[in-house]
Amino acid sequence: MCQDRVIKLLIFGFIAGLLLQESSPHPASSSLSKERRGGTTEEEDYEYDDEEEPSKEHGDNDVNGGGGLTTMLLTKNHTIETEMNSTVTLPCRVTNLQENTIIMWHNTSTLLYVRGTKHSKDPRLSLGSDNALTIQEVQADDDSIYKCTVFPVSKSAYLTLKVRGPPYNVMITHGNNDYTNRNLEIQQHDRKFIIHCHASGFPTPSITWSFRGTHLDENHAKKTGITVRKEFLEISDVKAHHSGNYECLAQNGIGEPVNAVVNVQIKSKVVLLGPTGDDSSTAPPDDKQASPSIAKHIDYLNTAIGDSAELVCLYHSNPTALKIEWFRGAEPLHDSAKFGIIRDRHNHHLRTRLTVRDVEQKDLVTYVCKIENALGEASAKTTLGLLPGAAHLANFSYSDGLLHTIWRVRSVQPLSDLQILYKGENTKYTTIDATISEQNKEDNGEFWNIKRSIRLPEGEWFITARAKNTEGWAYTETVPLQFQIPGEVSLENRHEGGSSASTRLQSASLGLCLVLFSLLRRLF
């Protein structure tokens, strides 16, 4: 009996020893780089320990093949965020440089530097003594992947530069062709067509669509037989009523939203039978001429009794517009003491402006601008009212688990409330309030800037907002903006996460040992 107990004791002791050995702490890899959140990354943003670990791409970064002091590339692959017009430094930290060491910088496939010799003509680029690449006056097209490579064993660090700025290169395509601010002719017998809105920018712009000046929300899209899938718009059963202006609006919370417009014309093919019975189709029209298209207008404009309000329509017309008219309801308006109508140009658009002077209660109605040429007409509506305008996300940043937002609202009247509504991909909206005071008002008294931070965990979120002034809640809510909240963004955080996991493993192993000890006591 005693011999059996001794054998059992030895077995349990052996198992416990293995568990304790497994749970013993291992040296944690030192954090070599720390990504700077939401700004320019400088050299001081990177911390180095005495026992530095090389960046591993296909093994150790040992340029000399082992032995003696080895050359190592210490910079890890990571992402750097910066602002427009700022200066950013991309590190390439290498230790124990040898005579045969060659360091090269690339922007994607474009060679920038070799061993300190500049191969780029861009005067904004410079190389420091520590091999760090500096870019001054950062522009949107600097958003790219940069590669620092150490030869002769080709060890590389990839640094992704993300430039925060408003959307740009917004265009609408059909197939492989760009139809931005142009006319797209679709034959009704084609039955189906798809257009795509492309927009560049960081953060990634969200896309919303409008048809004939009306936002294509779920209900309106269903009524018109249009399917909206984020940046794609699809019509699977083409009808004549699908002719008109399609506008995509790109916004990412920085600067003003940017739009692109395409004028879609649905054509029914006319077949004529010649004297021999063969088909003779009508000649295609000149694609440079079409009915007018309205490029931009405001759906709702806040004003006050006694103030003057200006309503604007930007449009294209080729051939030249025959009529440019404004209506208050069904009443045509003319230049007078009450109403001022001006026609001019704004950038590359034609423009018509209606000024309503000394606004009265009866003036708080819907106004229509109508453009007509020899091939057709286009119109857009703007409602004049006392309620605040839609809340526009003017800027945002993310740090320490908080999304910091700044909302801009047009309201001549004092604002009393701002509600921010947010939800996850499969959850309901949660509402939080922002604090408002007179300090939030801009000097001109028409716009308010309200700050509010929201604690959001990692994941995809949709955020919208609405404001309230002394007259009531806003006429409309902001179109929900989509955010992708990042997870652990720094290598240091990843190491900390590894340490936590190691601690949890030790605790679990210690728990098993206690169980074994209890069993041993029962045996004896």
CORHU-V815197 format. One record per residue. N is the residue number from 1. D_LAST is the distance of its C-alpha to the last C-alpha in whole Angstrom. Layout:
BEGIN
n: (N N)
d_last: (D_LAST D_LAST)
END
This chain:
BEGIN
n: (1 2 3 4 5 6 7 8 9 10 11 12 13 14 15 16 17 18 19 20 21 22 23 24 25 26 27 28 29 30 31 32 33 34 35 36 37 38 39 40 41 42 43 44 45 46 47 48 49 50 51 52 53 54 55 56 57 58 59 60 61 62 63 64 65 66 67 68 69 70 71 72 73 74 75 76 77 78 79 80 81 82 83 84 85 86 87 88 89 90 91 92 93 94 95 96 97 98 99 100 101 102 103 104 105 106 107 108 109 110 111 112 113 114 115 116 117 118 119 120 121 122 123 124 125 126 127 128 129 130 131 132 133 134 135 136 137 138 139 140 141 142 143 144 145 146 147 148 149 150 151 152 153 154 155 156 157 158 159 160 161 162 163 164 165 166 167 168 169 170 171 172 173 174 175 176 177 178 179 180 181 182 183 184 185 186 187 188 189 190 191 192 193 194 195 196 197 198 199 200 201 202 203 204 205 206 207 208 209 210 211 212 213 214 215 216 217 218 219 220 221 222 223 224 225 226 227 228 229 230 231 232 233 234 235 236 237 238 239 240 241 242 243 244 245 246 247 248 249 250 251 252 253 254 255 256 257 258 259 260 261 262 263 264 265 266 267 268 269 270 271 272 273 274 275 276 277 278 279 280 281 282 283 284 285 286 287 288 289 290 291 292 293 294 295 296 297 298 299 300 301 302 303 304 305 306 307 308 309 310 311 312 313 314 315 316 317 318 319 320 321 322 323 324 325 326 327 328 329 330 331 332 333 334 335 336 337 338 339 340 341 342 343 344 345 346 347 348 349 350 351 352 353 354 355 356 357 358 359 360 361 362 363 364 365 366 367 368 369 370 371 372 373 374 375 376 377 378 379 380 381 382 383 384 385 386 387 388 389 390 391 392 393 394 395 396 397 398 399 400 401 402 403 404 405 406 407 408 409 410 411 412 413 414 415 416 417 418 419 420 421 422 423 424 425 426 427 428 429 430 431 432 433 434 435 436 437 438 439 440 441 442 443 444 445 446 447 448 449 450 451 452 453 454 455 456 457 458 459 460 461 462 463 464 465 466 467 468 469 470 471 472 473 474 475 476 477 478 479 480 481 482 483 484 485 486 487 488 489 490 491 492 493 494 495 496 497 498 499 500 501 502 503 504 505 506 507 508 509 510 511 512 513 514 515 516 517 518 519 520 521 522 523 524)
d_last: (11 9 12 11 7 10 12 10 9 13 14 13 14 17 18 17 20 22 22 22 25 27 27 28 32 35 38 40 44 46 49 52 54 55 57 59 60 63 65 66 64 65 63 61 59 57 55 53 50 51 48 51 50 52 53 52 55 54 52 52 56 56 60 60 58 55 56 57 58 57 59 57 58 56 57 55 57 57 60 62 64 67 70 74 76 73 72 69 68 66 63 63 61 61 60 61 64 66 70 69 67 69 68 69 70 70 71 70 72 75 75 75 74 74 73 74 78 78 79 79 83 81 82 79 76 75 73 71 71 67 68 67 70 71 73 76 77 75 76 75 75 73 70 69 66 67 65 65 65 64 65 65 62 63 60 61 60 61 62 63 66 66 69 69 73 75 75 78 79 79 81 81 81 82 81 81 84 84 86 86 89 90 91 89 91 89 91 90 90 87 85 82 82 79 79 77 77 75 75 73 72 68 67 67 70 70 73 74 78 81 84 87 86 83 79 78 75 73 76 79 78 77 81 82 80 79 75 74 70 70 72 74 76 77 80 80 83 86 88 91 90 87 90 90 88 84 82 79 78 75 73 70 71 73 76 78 78 80 81 83 85 86 89 89 92 91 94 96 97 101 102 106 108 111 114 112 109 106 104 105 102 103 103 100 101 100 97 98 99 98 97 96 93 91 89 87 88 86 85 85 87 86 89 91 94 97 95 96 94 94 93 93 93 92 94 95 98 100 103 104 103 106 105 102 102 100 99 98 97 100 103 104 104 106 107 108 107 104 103 103 102 102 102 100 98 94 93 93 94 97 96 98 97 98 98 98 100 100 97 97 95 97 96 93 93 92 94 95 96 98 99 101 103 105 102 100 98 95 94 91 90 89 89 90 88 87 83 81 81 77 75 75 71 73 70 66 64 60 57 54 53 57 60 63 66 70 72 76 78 82 83 86 85 82 78 76 73 71 68 66 64 62 59 57 58 57 57 59 61 60 63 63 66 67 69 73 75 79 77 76 80 82 85 87 86 85 82 78 75 72 68 65 62 59 55 55 52 52 54 57 59 63 64 68 70 73 75 76 80 82 83 80 77 78 80 77 74 73 72 68 67 64 62 59 57 55 51 50 53 52 50 48 47 46 44 42 41 39 38 37 35 33 32 31 29 27 26 25 23 22 21 19 17 16 15 13 11 10 9 7 5 5 4 0)
END
